[in-house]
Amino acid sequence: MTAADLLAVWHVVLAETLLLVAMIVAINGLDDLAIDLIWLFMPAAARAGRVKPTAQAGPPPAFAILIPAWDESAVIGAMLRRLMAGLDWPEVRVFVGLYPNDPAGIAAVATVADVRVQAVIGAAPGPTTKADCLNGLWQALCADEAARGRRFAGIVLHDAEDVVHGAELAVFARHLPGRAMVQLPVIPLVDEASPLISGHYIDEFAESHAKDLLVRQWLGAGLPSAGVGVVFCRERLGGIAAQRGGQVFDADSLTEDYELGQRLHADGGRGALVWEWRGGAPVATAEHFPADFRSAVKQKSRWLVGIALAGWDRLGWQGGAVQRWMLLRDRKAPLMALVTLAAYLLALLLALDTALRMAWPAAARLPVVAGGPLVWLLWINWLLLVWRLAMRAWFTLRLHGPVEALLATPRAAVGNLINAAAAMRAIRIYAAALRAGRQPRWDKTVHRFPGAA
């Protein structure tokens, strides 16, 4: 086979691969565009996340806050002190899940002198899964209810790095009655030392919590819990615990928060994502997200394993057409991350092909790779990309201002690389777990808290 023959084969392979990738990208872009259009034509109140309160007159409800804390000595003390100083609610208990082989974490919680905080030290050494730690906290709050002769109205979940808004419980009290779950927005903190890696979470959460989840809510699909800044109806969780032998959370799950929201919806429970504002700022949970590439990949691979891979096995395809559409959107993430990486590589190969045509007369005589109908498909993808970047920048602008909005476009490329690396790692983790005949294990990230040493 001559060099000219090899070049002809190369052109055919490149053209067919480009066509396949372009078609997948176009389908994904139209899927995202459908969500955008639904959001644009929703009622103004639904677009803004304004939800009608359901509370009736009566005494303020009691809340329990559960905080799993394996190896969180660097942040848990500062987090608890800020939490307890900022909470303005008459009846609240905070249960912190610790492990016997984490003396630094136990000591950090002990420095918080507040009778409303209870350290719950599990029997098994850590780390177990986050869900297993939450089950231990559930048992502790049930014992507290029995000892005090009263029941909590809502069970709130937070992580050890969360900056909790002081009005959070007041919002929960207004919206929880009659609902299974109420979720507040999650807003990543700006990290000036990591404007691209940590910053790309800013754009993703702004678009997700101010658009995508609101569309799900308006369409009546299941609302996944974010695992922080969320309250669950205590009676609903008690019903789940009764069905599972006293365990609310599935200890084998890597994304117990996501699964719990979906299971509550499958059981007929209504959830709500609520945007309320105080002093010009939303009542939301703020936190730092990973600031380096490796940590971001580690965190996102856990999300992908739990939601897109293991979640597919564990939850199946329940519900009607809209619910299945949203499950599909959740589960397409690994595929689209790899397809996006393939698109980047194809762009480089097309540049190489152009250079060959300019330098080698034999290559110039071959048909153009991106010709014919494929050109129109590529133009459609280009327009969809411009629209997608504009939408992302718009939602970042609304929450974080013009500087962060300008960074949204370069951060989209960084986010795509992180997502592709996370997808490959998630597939490896999940495949290894399947070969070993066990569930993947929790792989937590190192957390930061503002002002903590």
N, C-alpha and C positions, 0 to 999 in steps of 0.2 A: 504494500500500500504506500503510495507516494505521499509527500507532504500536502499536496493539494487535496488528495482524497481525505486525509485526516482532518484537514481544515473544513471540508464539506460536512463531514460527520459532526465535527465540533459545532458548526452552525446549526445543524438540525437539532442536536441535543439542547443547545442554548435556546433556540427558538421555542421548542416544545416546553422546556422547563419554565421559561419566562411566561408563556401562555398559561400554564397551570398555576403558577404563583400569582400572576396578575388576576386570574379568575377568583382565586380564594381571597385575595386582598379586597377585591371589589365586593364580593358577597359580605365579607366582614364589615366593610365600610358602609354598605347599604343597611346592614343590621344596626350599626351605631347611629346612622342617620335617622332611622325610624324612631329611635329613642329620643333623639334631638327634636324631631318634628312633633312627637307626642307632647314633650315638655313645653314646646313653644305654644301649642294650641290648648294646653290645659287651662282651667280657670286660674286666675291670678293667685287666689289663696292657696291652691294646691301647689302651684309653682314655687310659692314662698315657704311652703312647709307649715302653713298655719293650720292647726288642728283644733277643732272645737273641744273645749274642756268638758270633762264628764263628772267632775267632783260635785258632791252634794254637801249641804251644810252639816257640820258635825265636828267632833274633835280632830285635831291633826293626826294623820295615820303614823304608825311606827314603821321605821325602816331599818333593815339590816344591810350593812355594806360588807361584801366579801372581797378580800384581797389575798390572792395566792402569792407567796413570796419565797421562792427558792433562790438562795444565793443573791439576795437583794440588799445586803447590808449597806452598800454604797448610797442607796436612795431611799430605803423604806422609812428611816427615821425622819428625814426631812419631809418626805411626802406626808406622813401621818401628822406631823406637827402643823403643817400648813392646812391639811384637811380639817383637823379638829378646831383650829383657830377660825377657819372660814365658814364652817357649817353653822347655820342659824336655823336649828330645828329642835323642837322640844324632846322628841323621842327617837333616838338613833343609837345603834350599837354597831361597832366596827369589829369584824372578826378577821384576824390576820393568820393565814396558813403558813406554818413554819415546819422545819424538819429537825430531828434530833442531831443530825450531823452538820448543822449550820449554826454553830455557836455565835458567829458574828452577827447573823441575822436576828437571832434571839436576843442578843445584847442590844442591838439597835432598837428593836421594838420596846424593850424594857426601859429605854430612856424617855419614852413618851409617857408622861405622867398624866394620864387621863383615864378615869374610871370607865369611860365608854368604849375603850379599846381593850379587846381581849385577844391575847396570843393563843393560838391553837397549834400545839406541837403534835404532829402526827406520830404514829407508832413506827412506821417504816422509814428508813433513811431515804434521803433524796438523791437525785431527782426522780420523781415519778412523773406522770403527766399532769398538766395543769388541771384537767378534769378530775383526776384522782384527788388532788389537793382541794378542789372545790367541794367534792363530796364530803371530805372531812370537815370542812367549814359548815356544810349543811347540817351535819350531825350535831355540831357544836351549837348552832343557832336553835335547833329543835330542843336541845337540852336547856338552853337559856329560856326559851318560851315556857317549857314545863316548870322551870324553877320560879319564874316570875308570874306565871299564871296569865299570860297574855300572848297574843300572836302578832307577828309583824304583818303589815299589809303588803309590803313590797320588799323584794330582795334585789339589791343593787350590786352590780359587778364593777370592779375597778382593778387596774394593775398597779404595781408598786411605783411606776414612773408617772402616773397620771397627775395632772394639775386639774383639780376638781373645782368647778364653778360654785360659788357660795349659794346661788339660787337653785341649784340642781334639784334638791329634794322638794322645794316648793313647786317646781314645774312638774315633777313626778306626781305630787299629790293632786295637782289639778287634772292630770290626764290619765292616770292609771285606772281609776274605777271603771269597771266594765271591760277593760282591755287585758290581754294576756301579757303584753310587753310594751314598753315605751323606750325608744332609743333617742338619745341626744346626738347631735353632730360631733364628729371627732375632727379636731383641727390641729395638724402638726405645727409645732413651734418652728419658727425660722432659725436656722443655724447658719450664722455668717461664715463659719469655718468650713461649711460644706454646702455651698449654694446649689450644686448640681445633684449630688447623690441624695443627701437628706432633703434637699429642696424638691426633688421630683415627687415626693410623697405629698407635698403641699398641693400640687396640681391635681394629683390623682384623687385625693380625698375631697378637694373642693368640687370637682366634677361629680364624683360618686355620691356624696352626701347632699349636695345641693341640686342634683338633677336625676341621676340614675335611680337612686332609691326612692325619690319622690314619684318618679314615673311608676315604679313598681307598686308603690302605695296607692296611687290613683287608679291603677288598673286592677287592684285587688289581689296581686300576687303576694307570695310569702315574703316577709321582710326579714332578712337575715340580721342577726344581732352582731354588733361589732365587738362584743365582749367587754367593752368599757363604756361608762356613761350610759348604762342600760339598766332598767328596772323590770323585774318580772313579778307578776301576780303571785303572791305566796300560795294561794289556794291551787293555782294551776301547777306550780312546782310540786306541791304536796301530792297532787294526783299522779304526776309522773313518778315521784318517789314510791308511791304505793304500788305502782305497776312494776317497778324495777327493784323491789326488795330494799327500799330505803335509799337508793342511789338516784339522784336527779340527773347527773351528768354521766355520760358513757366514758369510763376511764380509758378506753382504747382509742378515743377520738383525739385527733390533733387540733381540730377546730370545733370544739364543743359548743362554742358560742353560736357559730353559724348554724350548726345542726339543730340546736335547741330552738332557734327562731323558726326554722323550717318545720320542725316537728309540731310546734305549737300551732302553726298555721294549718298543718295537715289535720290536726285535732279540732279545728274550728275556732281557734283562738285568734283574736284580732290584735295586730301590732300597729304601732304608729311611730313615725320619725317626726319629731317636733322641733321646729325652729322658733325659739322665743328670744327676744332681745332685751338686754338690760344695759342702760347707759351707752347705747351705740354699739354694743358688742353682743354676739350670740351667747346664749347659755349653752356651753359646749364643754367637752373634755379636751384639754390640750396636752400634748406630750412631745418629747423628742423622739425622732425616728433615727434609724441607723445612719451614721455619717460616713462610713467607708463601704467600698464596693462589696467586700467579702461578707460583711454583716448584713447588708441589704439583701444579697443573694440568699444567705442563710435564712433570713426571716421570710422572704417571699417564697422560697421553696417549701417551707412548712405550710404556708397558706395554700399553695398549689396542691400539695399532697393531700391535705385535709379536705379541701373544697372540691377540686376538680377531679382527683383520682380516687382516693379512698371514699370521698363523699358520694361519688357516682355509685360505688358498690354498696354503700351503707344506706343511702336514701332512695336510690332508684330513680324512676321517672313518674312521680306521683302528680296528681292534680290535672287541671284542664289545660287548654292550649296556651294560655298566657303564662301559667305557672311553669309549664315545660319549656316555653321560650326563655324564661328567666333562668331556669336551671341550665339550659343550653348555653346561655351567655356566660354563666359562671364557669362552665366546664370547657369552654373553647379556649380558655386563657393559655394553657400550655401549647396547644397547636398554633395559635396565632403568634405567640412569642417566637416560636421556631420559624414560622413562615415569614415573619418580619425580618428575622436575621437572614433568612435565605434571600429576601428581597434586597437587603444591603449587599450581600455577596454578588447577586446578579448585577447590581448597578456597577460594581467594580469590574465584573467580567465584560459588561457592555462597553465600559471605558477601554478595557484591553482590546476588545474587538475593533473598536474605532481606531485605536493606535495601529493595529495590524493592517487595517484597510489603507491607512495613510502611508505605511512603510513598505507594504508588500503588494505588488500589482496583481498577483494571483488571488489575493483575498478581496481586492476591490471588485473583481468580476462576479463574486458570489452575491446572492440576494441579501438585501438588508435584513438583519435579524428582527428588528422592531418595525416591521412594515405591514401594510394592509390593515385588516380589522384590529390587529393587536395595537396599532397606534391609537385607535379610538379608545380601546380599553385602558391603555396607559394614561391617556388624557383624563378619563373618568376617575381613575385612581388618584391622579394628581389633584383634581378638583376636590375629591373627597378628603384628601390629606390636608389641603389648605383649609377646608371647612372644619376638620377635626381640630387642627392646631388653633384656629380662631376661637372655637368654642371653649377649648381648654384654657386659653389665655383669658377669655371673658370671665369664666368662673373664678379663676385665680385673681383677676382684677377686682371682682366684687368683694372678695373676702380679705385680700392681702395687699391691694394697691398696685400701682403701675410698675414699680420696680420688679416685683415678683412676677407680674404678668409678662414683662419683657423676657424674663428668663424661662418662661414656660416652654417656648419652642426648642431651645437647645436642650432643655431638661427632658423633653420628649424622646430625643435620640438616646440620651443616657439611660432613661427608664426602659427603653426597648432593649438595650444591651443587658441591663440588669435582669429584666424579665426573661430574656432568652437563656441567660446563664442559670437563672433559678429554675426554668422549665427543664433544662437538661439535668440539673441536680435532683429535682423532684422525681423525674422519671427513674433515675438511678436508684434513689432511695426506695421508691415504691416497688420497683422490680426486685430489689434485694429483699424487701419485706415479703413479697409474694413467694420468692424462692424459699425463704426460711419458714414460711407458713405462719407468720405473725404480723401484727399491726406495726406500722412504722412508729418509732419512738419520738417523743417530744425533744426538739432541739432548740432551746431557748436562746435569745440574743441578750447581750449585755445592755442594761438600761441606764439612762441618765435622767437626772432631775434638776431643774433650775436651782442654782445656788448650792447644790450638794457637792461635797468634796469629792 
